[in-house]
Amino acid sequence: MNDGRPIFVQIAEHIENEILEGSLAELGQVPSTNQFAAFYKINPATAAKGVNVLVNEGILFKKEELVCLLPSMRVKN
């Protein structure tokens, strides 16, 4: 996961691709930032930044420490 773009951008794109492929259930919990950090061997702050990109775009939402997929984002083009 190093194509020259910032890692957090690549994380956000990876999550978005999983959403578009249907790998993540509507209103389902996505992996935690710590899980992404462990999987990609990156700093948890970097993983959180990638998740926050999608939260800011309205693709994911956070409630306390839980991050979930918004139902309307399943068929995003």
C-alpha positions in Angstrom: 0.0 0.0 0.0 2.5 2.6 -1.2 1.6 4.1 -4.6 2.9 7.6 -3.8 -0.3 8.9 -2.4 -0.7 9.6 1.3 -1.5 6.4 3.2 -4.7 7.8 4.8 -6.0 8.5 1.2 -5.2 4.9 0.3 -7.0 3.6 3.4 -10.1 5.7 2.6 -10.1 4.4 -1.0 -9.8 0.8 0.2 -12.8 1.2 2.6 -14.8 2.9 -0.2 -14.0 0.0 -2.6 -15.2 -2.5 0.0 -18.4 -0.6 0.3 -19.0 -0.5 -3.5 -18.2 -4.2 -3.7 -20.7 -5.0 -1.0 -18.2 -6.3 1.4 -19.5 -4.1 4.2 -23.1 -4.3 5.3 -25.4 -1.3 5.4 -25.4 0.2 8.9 -22.8 -2.5 9.7 -19.7 -1.8 11.7 -16.5 -1.3 9.7 -13.1 -2.4 11.1 -11.8 -0.2 13.8 -8.9 2.2 13.2 -6.8 0.0 15.4 -7.7 -3.0 13.2 -6.8 -1.1 10.0 -3.5 0.0 11.7 -2.6 -3.5 12.7 -3.5 -5.0 9.3 -1.6 -2.4 7.3 1.2 -2.0 9.9 0.6 1.8 10.1 0.1 4.3 12.9 -3.5 4.2 14.3 -3.6 8.0 13.8 -3.0 7.5 10.1 -5.8 4.9 9.9 -8.1 7.2 11.8 -7.4 10.0 9.3 -8.4 7.7 6.5 -11.7 6.8 8.2 -12.3 10.5 8.9 -12.1 11.3 5.2 -15.1 9.1 4.6 -16.9 10.4 7.7 -16.4 13.9 6.4 -17.8 12.8 3.0 -20.9 11.4 4.6 -20.0 7.8 3.6 -19.4 6.6 7.2 -20.7 7.9 10.5 -19.3 7.7 13.9 -21.2 7.2 17.2 -18.8 7.2 20.1 -16.1 4.9 19.0 -18.2 2.9 16.6 -17.8 3.6 12.8 -20.7 2.4 10.6 -21.6 2.6 6.9 -24.5 4.8 6.0 -27.3 2.9 4.1 -27.5 5.4 1.2 -23.8 4.8 0.3 -24.2 1.2 -0.9 -24.9 2.2 -4.6 -22.7 5.3 -4.8 -21.2 5.9 -8.3 
